[in-house]
Amino acid sequence: MTPFDIGLIALAVMSLLVLLGMYVPVALIASSFVGVWAIKGSPLLASKMLGLAANDAISSYFFGVVPLFVLMGFVVSESGMGRDAFDVANAAFRRVKGGLGLGTIAANTIFAAITGISIASAAVFTKIAVPELRRHGYTARFSVGLVAGSSVLGMLIPPSLLLILYGLLTEQSIGDLFVAGVGPGLLLAVLFGVGTIALATFAPRFVGENLSQNDEALTGTELLAKGLPITLLIALVLGGIYAGLFTPVEAGAIGTVGALLIGFIKRTLSLRSLWRILVETGLVTASVCFLIIAAQMYSRMLAFSGLPGSFGALVTDAELGLIALISLYCLVVILFGMILDSSSIMLILVPLMLPVLQPMGVDLIWFGIVTVIAIEIGLLTPPFGISVFVIKSTLDDTSIKLADIFIGAAPFVVTMLICLAIVIAFPAITTFML
């Protein structure tokens, strides 16, 4: 049996284990170890080589960006900045048709710029926005679908945990990935806004009635008090990175300190809540660390088997153009999104595609943004749809079923497909600021 055959079998076994319910990193590590053992003929050699892969995976200085941005995201969420962002955005759009929906999208865009975690956005805005949307006459399906759709901005607009993971996997500059995510992130937010206005105009039964026009407007002092802390934190973190004042790792640390200071000044943070935040940060960081170790082992096994090279030769022989190849890849990513979470999809598919794309001279920064958008579509598609499940578990309203959330999110899935097509057709959207 050739190394290629072994690699193919290991890949099939790993996929089967995942489908049977085994945790993705465990399946990756197990199939990688057995695959290298079969290729090299020695379990001792396999264990040593995979041990080196694990060490290489997390020894990088840039891995420190993961816990820092996760910690900052939890602090921002706990300190009430999500509600402040919602209040400010709603005040800006309350007289527009579908204005509270636009306010929710704008607030999620702002929140995404200081958290970088879609699940956090989904959980926070389910508590904040859904009750307000329902109170102002919007339908249950539109309310939960809007929150589900706009929550995916958290993984595209920097700082993004998924972009950090991609940068670590592909050894690309995390700062460049952050810059590249701005254009597509704002484009998606604008498309969401246009889609919301179109739905409110042409499908009023689906959206419901906007009663927020009669709300009392916030005073200038209230807007300043709610909007200034968020603005300062975004300017501190992203402005520092783009101006070259500090690295993404340093930006995570400075942003965390800034979020803590704001929380304590506003008296929305306590020592008890801070302890809970630290524990949650540790759990998320440990799980991400385990995933990265498993992905590095999986990449080594693929390299030993020669599977990516053979796959690349197959693509070359098939004479697939770049657009056709990327379109096929995105289709596979979206299909994977129906059964797997976002990190797992990236860990499984990116190492397989990387050796194929590098000889073709593909811009890996652009490819990373395309990958993230395609993965985020999977967060809203059944049967897995992790953002949908987060919203359902966070909801206080038992009358809203899981199917209602999927149906409500469907227009936003279509919008994301349009955004993905635009980014593929016009790569300059991601690279014009680099």
C-alpha positions, 0 to 999 in steps of 0.5 A: 500500500502506497503512502497516497493510499494510506493518506486517502484511507486516513482522510476517509476514516477521520471523516467517518469518525467525525460524522459518527460524533467523535470530537474533531480534534480527537479524530484528527489526532487519532487518524494522523497518528495511525496514518504516520505509523502506517507510512513510516512503519514505526509507532515510536517515530510517529509519536515523536514526529507528531510531538514535534508537530504539537510543539511547533503548533503553539510555540509561535509568539503569535499564538498569544493573540488567541487568549487576548482577543477572546478575553477582550471579547468576553469583557466587552460583552459582560460590560454592557457595550453590546447594549450601548452599541444597539441603543446608539445604532437604533437611535441613528436609524429609528425613522427609516423603514425597517430602522430597528433592523438596520440598527441591529445590523449596525450594532452587530457591526460595531460589536464585531469590531471589538469582539471577533466571535460570532457566537458571542454576538449571537448570544448577546444580541439575542438577549438585547435585540430580539425582545426589542424587535418583538416589542416594536412589532417585528415578527418572531422569524424576522427578529431571530433571523436578523440576529442570526444573520448579522452575528456572522459579522463577528468572524469577518470584521477584525479582530476575528478569531477565525482569521487568527486561526487561519493566519496561524494555519497558513503562516500569513500575517494576522495584521494583513488578514485583519486589514483585508477583512474590513472591506468584505465585512463592511460590504456584507453589512451594507448588503444586509442593510439593503436586504432588510430595507427591501424585505421591509418594503416588499415583504412586510408580512415577513418583517412585521410593523416598525413601531420604533419611529415613535420612540423618544430620541436619545439626547446628545449627552446620552448618545455620547455616553453610550457611543464614546467608550465603544468608539475609543476602544475600536480606535485603540485596537484597530487604529493601533494595528493599522497605524503600525503602533503595535502588533496584533498580540500587543493590540489584544493586550492593550484592548483587554486593558482598555475594556477592563478600565471601561467596565470598571469605570462604568461599574458594569464589571465586578470581581465575581464577573471577572473571575467567570470571564477568566474561566470562560477565556481559559476554556475557549483558549484550551479548546482552540489550542487543542484544535490547532495542535490536531490541525498541525498533526493532520497537516504533517500526515497529509504531507507524508502521504503526498495526498495534497500534491496528488490532489494538486496534480489532479486539479492541474490535469482537469484544467480547472480554472481558478474561479471554478476551483474556488467555487467548487471549494466554497461549495464543499465548505458550505456543505461541511458547514451543515454538519461541522463547526467553523474551526473544524471546517478550516482545520480539515480543508485549508491544509488540503487546499494550501499545497494546491493553491500555492503553485498557482500563485493564489493570494492566500490573504484573499483566499482566507477571506473567501474561506471565512465567508463560506464557512460563516454561511454554514453557521446558518444552514441546517442541520448544524447551524451553530449560530442558530443553536446558540440563539435558540439556547439563549432565547427566553421565548419557547414559542420560537422554534428552531425551524423559525430561526432557520427560516428567518435566517434564509434571506441572510444566507442568500445575501452572504452568497451574493457577497461571496460571489462579489469577493471572488469576482473582485479580489481587490475588495480584500487587498486594496488597503494592503 
